[in-house]
Amino acid sequence: MSWIFVAVSAYFLGAFAVLMDKFLLGSKRISSPQVYTFYVGIFGLGAFLLAPFGFNVPSNSQIFISLVAGAFYMAGIFALNVAISKAEASRVTPVVFSVVPIATYGISSLTSNEGLSALQLGGVALLITGGLLISFDLPLKLSKKKFFEGFYMSCLAGILLAVSYVMFKLVYAEQAFLSGFMWTRIGGFLLALALLLIPAWRKSIFKSFSHAKKPSRKHVSTGGFFIANKVMGGVSSILLNKAFQLGSVTLVNSMVSLQYVFVLILVAIAARNHPKVFAEKLLFWDWAQKIAAIVIIAGGMFLVSK
């Protein structure tokens, strides 16, 4: 199976998950990023439904790497949720996943012998350029506020996710795919539990339990949205991890620019029915800028596949 096909499928489903993340956080159906991240970590244990198909206990060093990788991944998801709660999804996503391939390539070049051809490096550069072009308004203005709210948290999310992706590659180099995936979900679960150590966050998380005990129609529908979102996000995560196993981590991450395109299209549709939640700018020049970015992304995709 081609890693490119697997990666494209992962990013398509990931775009739906980002859209639903924005809906749940932007509409305040889920009160805060920490509550949302907590439940993401808990639901991550659902990966153990796959245990009958292959779960093994690896060496202590592999267990440690798997748990740390999962914790870094969940920390990245938390930073991503914070950014999405503050800004437009079609801005946050490109910044996060433009940082990811840069950080991934930097880390991989120091820790492994992963090499890319000149054409593939050019493709990565185009993918990053296209992603950043989607993110910012043109012309750029030298104002006090140069970046959108949530920009720095988006960058942090990208770095944390890059670290986790490189570590995932180390996990799958030594473990069977499904078993390694399940061990990383335990790491994410432990990070989610760590959120309870902060009193204010613990209070908001415990408060969410009361809604689960006495569900209103709104809370039931929110629960349905959340479960559907996590199933979709879970399948996306499995496919993405499989792509890491099959191909280059840097190249797989650089292809995330496709997710920007999927997010842009889905947000444009969703904003018509929920303009306050998605708050997207859809004027002519905004579209022209984003279409130009898509052309650049397409060129990057072509070079990366070489």
N, C-alpha and C positions, 0 to 999 in steps of 0.2 A: 504493500500500500504506500503510495507516495506521501511523503511528509507535507508536501504543499497542499494536497487535497484535505488532509487531516487538519492542517492549520487553518485553512479557509473556512472549513465547517465549524471549527472551534470559535473563530472570530465572529462568524455570523450569529451563532447562538449567544456569544458574549455580548453582542450589540443589543439583543433583546433584553439580556439581563441588566445591562447598564440603563436602558430605558426604564425598566421596571424599578430599578434602584432609585432613579431620579423621581419617579412617580410616588413611590412610598415615602421617600424622605422629603421631597418638595411639597407634597400635599399634607405633610405632618401626620400621615396615617401611622408612621412609626416615629416616635418622639425625637430620637437623637441618633447620631452615628454610632455611639457606643452601644446602645440597645440593639441596633441593627447588626452590628459586628458580633455581639454576644450570641445572637441567635444563629448567625451564619456559622460561627464556630461550633455551636452545639449540633446543628443540622449536618455539619461536616462528617460527624460520626456515622451518618447514614451510609457512608462508603463501605462500612462493614457488612452491609447486605451482600456485598460481593465476596465476602470471606470464604464461602464454600468453593469458590472458583480459584482460590489460590492465596492463602495467607500463611506466611512463614515468620519465624523469629530469627532475625539476622544477628550478626555480631554486635557487641555493645557499641562499638564505634559507629556502625551503620545506624543503630537505633538513635544514637545521639545526633548524627547528621540529619536523619529524617525528622526528628522532633524540632531541631533548630530551624530546618528549612520550612517546616510547616508554620512555626511561630513567626518567622520573617514574612511569610506569605500573608498570614492573618493580619500582621501589623501593617502591611502594605494595603490590604483591603480596608482596614480602619482609616488610614490616611486618605484613601480614595473616596470612602464614604463621606468623610469630613469635607473634602473638596467638592463633591457632587452636591452636598447639602447647601453649599455657598454659591455655586456658579452654574452656568449652563453646561449640560452634559456634553454638548458638541465642542466645548472649549476644554473642559477638564480632560476628557479622554485622549485627545491628541497630545497634550502636554505630558500626561503620565506616560503614555506609551511611545513618546519620542525620547524621553529620558531613558526608558527601559533598554532599548538596543545599544545606546551609547554606554550606559553603565555596564551592561552585560558584556559588551566587547572588551571594555577596559578590564573587567574582572577576569574574563576568560583568557585574555592575553597574558595575564599575570599568573594564572593558576593552571593553565593547560596549554596544549599545543594546537588549539583550534585555530586554523588559518583560513583566510578568505582570499579569493582572487581579487584582482584590481577591479574587474567588472562588478563583482558582488559587493565590494566596498562602495563603489559608486552607486549601486542600487540602494544600499543602506542609507547613504547620504541623501539620495533623492526621496526616499520614504520619510526620513526625518524632516527634510525641508518641507515636503507636502503636508506633513502633520502639523508643523508649526504654522504654516501659512493659513491653515484652517482656524487656528486658535486665536489669532490677533486681528484687530481691526486695522485696515489700511485707509489713509496713510498713518504710519506710526507717529505719535505725538510725544514730544519730550515734556510730559507733564509730571507732576509729583507722583501720581499714581500710574506707573508704567504698565503694571500687570493687573489682570482681573483678580477679584477676591477669590482666594483659594489656590492661586498660582503656586505659591511656595509649598503648600501642602500637596499639591499635585506632583511637584518635583520630588518631594520626600517619598510619596507613594511609588513613583517610578524607580527610585533607588532601592527601596525595600523589596519591591517585587523582583528587580533584577538580581539581587542577592539570592532570593529564594529560588529563582529559575536556574541559576548556576548550580546551586546546591541540589536541586532536583535531578540535574544531569548526573551528579555524583552518586545520587541514590540509585538511579536506574542503571548505572554502570555496574552495580554490584548486586542489585536485587531484581527479582521478577517484577514486572510493571505493576500489577494489581496490588501485590504485597507492599511494595514501596509506597504506592499512592496512599494506601490505608495508614501506614505509619506516619506519613506527613500530615494526614488529617488529625491524628492524635496531637501533634504539635500545635496545630491551629486551635484545637479544643482547649489545650492547656493555656494558650495565650488568651482565649476568650474568658476562661475562668479568672485569669489575672486581672481582668477589668474590674472584677468585684473588689479588688483591694483598694480602689479609690472610692471613698465614701459617697460622694455626689453621684458617681456613676452607678455604684451599687444600689443607691436609693431609686434611681430611675429604672434600673433593670428589674428590681423587685416590684416596683409599681406596675410594670408591664405584666407581671404575673397575675395581678388582680383582674386585669382586662381579660386574661385567658380563662379565669375562673367564672367570670360573669360576662360572657361575650354578648355584645350587641350585634345587630345586623352588620354595622360598619366593621366591627372587629372581626366577624366571621369572614367577610369579603376580603379584609386586609390579610387575614391568615391564609386564605386561598391564593391571593396574589403572591404572598411571600413564599408559600410552598411551591407554587408553579415556577416562580423566579429561581428558587434554589435548585429545583430539579433541572431547569434549563442551564443555570450556571454550573451545576455539578457535571452535567454532560459536557459542557464547554471546557471545564477544567480537566476532565479526563482526556478529552481529545487533544487539548493543548499539551498536557504532560506526555501523551503518546507521541506527539510531534517532536517534543524535546528528545525523546528516546530515539526517534528515527532519523532526525536531522540535526543541523547546527543550531544551538541555542540562540546565537546572535541572529541568524537568518530567520528563524521562526519568530523571534521577537520583532524584527524589523517589519515583518508582514502584518503586524498589528494595525498598520495604517489602513488596511482594508476595513478594520472595524470602525474607523472614523467615518468611512463612506457609508457603511451600514447604519451607524448611529445617526448620521446626518439625514439620511432618507427617512428613517423611522421617526426621528424627532420632528421633521417637517410635517409628517402625517399626524402625529400625536398632538402637536402644538395647535392644530385647528380646533380640537375638542377641549384641550386643556391649556390654554395660552398662559394662564397665571402660574401653572406648575412648571412648564418648560421654558417659558420666557425667552424664546429664540428670536433673533433678528433675521427676518426673511425678506429683506429688500433686494432689489435687483443687483446692486453692487456686492451685497453679501453673498448672493448666489454666484455671481461671476467670480469672486475671489475663491469660493469653495470649490467651484467646478475646475478652476485653474489648478488648485491644489490636488484635485482628484486626478487630473492629467499627469501631474508630476508623480503622484503615487503610482499610477499605472506604469509609467516609465521605470520607476524603481522596482516594481514587481517583476517586470520583464528582465531586468538585469540580475536581480536576485535569483531568478530561476535558472540562470545560465550555469 
